[in-house]
Amino acid sequence: MIGNCKIPFLDLVTPHLELEEELVSVFRGALETAGFVGGQIVEDFERAFAQFCDTQYCVGVSSGTDALRFALMAAGVAPGDIAITVPNTFIATTEAISQAGAQPDFVDIDVRTYNMDSAKLQDYLESRCNIDSATGKLVHQKTRRAVTAIVPVHLYGQTADLDPILDLAEQYNLIVIEDACQAHGAEYFSKRENCWRKAGSMGRAAAFSFYPGKNLGACGEAGAVTTNDEQMAHKIRMLREHGQPKKYFHDVEGYNGRLDSIQAGILSVKLRHLAEWNRKRRQAAQRYDEMFSLVGGVIAPHQPDWSRAVYHLYVIRVQNREGLQKHLAEAKVDTGIHYPLPLHLQKAYANLGYRKGDFPVAEGIASEILSLPMYPQLRPEQQHRVANEVFNFFGRHTSVAA
């Protein structure tokens, strides 16, 4: 029994203690060989993660932000271009677009999945853009900027509905770069191909973050790009390492964006456990779903039949979110909000000229979403306590037996 002990939002201690000897051996190996940057350890992880994602190539980099930035640059998104994404995501998505020299622009999200709404994307492309007769490129009618890329975000561990997005991309000759930073191992059933596809295998390339709290997390910063395009992989390898195809020969001006070997070794150890960790997250999500089905007023995450989510986060929607969060904190239950203010309303993007009301779905859910504790080591009795505290707040008499 857990009594009245605090239930953390995320447990990063237990899995590292369970794998302590394996993880420490990675560090020992680096000390013994002085292999701190690049080399076989990084290459081994890249090969294993590419296989996990069902892609031909993986390029390890220093963060998820760099992964998305380098993917956009290598795909040919040019300075001044527009890349379309969603306002309900972490700012790293739009930072990467801006740092690649492009300008982010937004379409609203689906009210059930919180991911890009393909109907809104279609409306954007049809009503705000036209084909330039001189260049043949799609341009934004107001700014005259070329629209070249779509960055769907696989939020909270569930893929966006990619078939219609890829159809639109083909129709308008646009590049699709998946932001898969929260979706390690998530799957999508493509009716176009009549099969399940892994997150990170469907666009021109995809970006992954291995920030410690992710489903596959490093013990520090790390990221990777997956792709089936050999030329893109080659360009990203040059970009991450000062533009070098080989040492001291620089084809382009690049960046210092390498994945260090200790983090790669740690990720290789953890990758062997990722499928099982994702399975436990799905089990925990199913338990939450069953508990919250007993009461109105709580909207549980929606998983369409084309999705196999990996529940990086378990996000409910409620009225009086602040009140519930305060109640849970008093009951020693940690929670989070992902994310409280959509990007188009952030001061950082005031220059884009958006106002409140421009993306009503994203704005509406931003005041209602609450992320509950979710991690592979989360125990059923902890979840029962979380659910009962939610019920208590809403004045329900229903309780969930442990």
Stockholm file with secondary structure:
# STOCKHOLM 1.0

chainA/1-402         MIGNCKIPFLDLVTPHLELEEELVSVFRGALETAGFVGGQIVEDFERAFAQFCDTQYCVGVSSGTDALRFALMAAGVAPGDIAITVPNTFIATTEAISQAGAQPDFVDIDVRTYNMDSAKLQDYLESRCNIDSATGKLVHQKTRRAVTAIVPVHLYGQTADLDPILDLAEQYNLIVIEDACQAHGAEYFSKRENCWRKAGSMGRAAAFSFYPGKNLGACGEAGAVTTNDEQMAHKIRMLREHGQPKKYFHDVEGYNGRLDSIQAGILSVKLRHLAEWNRKRRQAAQRYDEMFSLVGGVIAPHQPDWSRAVYHLYVIRVQNREGLQKHLAEAKVDTGIHYPLPLHLQKAYANLGYRKGDFPVAEGIASEILSLPMYPQLRPEQQHRVANEVFNFFGRHTSVAA
#=GR chainA/1-402 SS CCTTCCBCSCCCSHHHHHTHHHHHHHHHHHHHHTCCBSSHHHHHHHHHHHHHTTCSEEEEESCHHHHHHHHHHHHTCCTTCEEEECSSSCTHHHHHHHHTTCEEEECCBCTTTCSBCHHHHHHHHHHSEEECTTTCCEEETTTCCBEEEECCBCGGGCCCCHHHHHHHHHHHTCEEEEECTTCTTCEEEETTTTEEEETTSSSSEEEEECCTTSSSCCSSCCEEEEESCHHHHHHHHHHHBTTCSBTTBCSSCCCBCBCBHHHHHHHHHHHHHHHHHHHHHHHHHHHHHHHHTTSTTCBCCCCCTTEECCCSSEEEECSSHHHHHHHHHHTTBCCBCSCSSCGGGSGGGGGGCCCTTSSHHHHHHHTTEEEECCCTTCCHHHHHHHHHHHHHHTTCCCCCCC
#=GC SS_cons         CCTTCCBCSCCCSHHHHHTHHHHHHHHHHHHHHTCCBSSHHHHHHHHHHHHHTTCSEEEEESCHHHHHHHHHHHHTCCTTCEEEECSSSCTHHHHHHHHTTCEEEECCBCTTTCSBCHHHHHHHHHHSEEECTTTCCEEETTTCCBEEEECCBCGGGCCCCHHHHHHHHHHHTCEEEEECTTCTTCEEEETTTTEEEETTSSSSEEEEECCTTSSSCCSSCCEEEEESCHHHHHHHHHHHBTTCSBTTBCSSCCCBCBCBHHHHHHHHHHHHHHHHHHHHHHHHHHHHHHHHTTSTTCBCCCCCTTEECCCSSEEEECSSHHHHHHHHHHTTBCCBCSCSSCGGGSGGGGGGCCCTTSSHHHHHHHTTEEEECCCTTCCHHHHHHHHHHHHHHTTCCCCCCC
//
